[in-house]
Amino acid sequence: MKKIISPVCITVLLLAFATAGCEKSDEELLVGTWNAISEHWIDYEDNVKVDEGTETYDAGELTIEIFENGTGKVHEDGEVSDFTWALDGSKLLITPEDDDQMTMGFSVSKDRLTITNTYEETYNDVDYKYVSETVFERA
């Protein structure tokens, strides 16, 4: 006995195959213009929390543009600065012009980008640590 595949089954299968390859990579999702909406930070001295706060941003107050060629621009307080970027696994590597490379954690979706930055230094025998998380929405 011959089995006949219905047109509905064929359509469902074609749609499944057509959309299976449509998921964007983190690199593709990063490309675009992002408006900062909030930043939360914590400061530590010798592993003791000494300050914590949250700042919210007005639309357009802090914007980053990420281009697919590995470059980008930060727009903040009427000034524009350039940077280069790359991905290293789950890390975002940002190199501002005339500055050292920074390694940041990140998560990205179609409409939201979260960047986590940790900076540590020792000065006068005191260990300082600054942790921030900035949340952006796609413009």
Order of alpha helices (4+ residues) and beta strands (2+ residues): alpha-alpha-beta-beta-beta-beta-beta-beta-beta-beta-beta
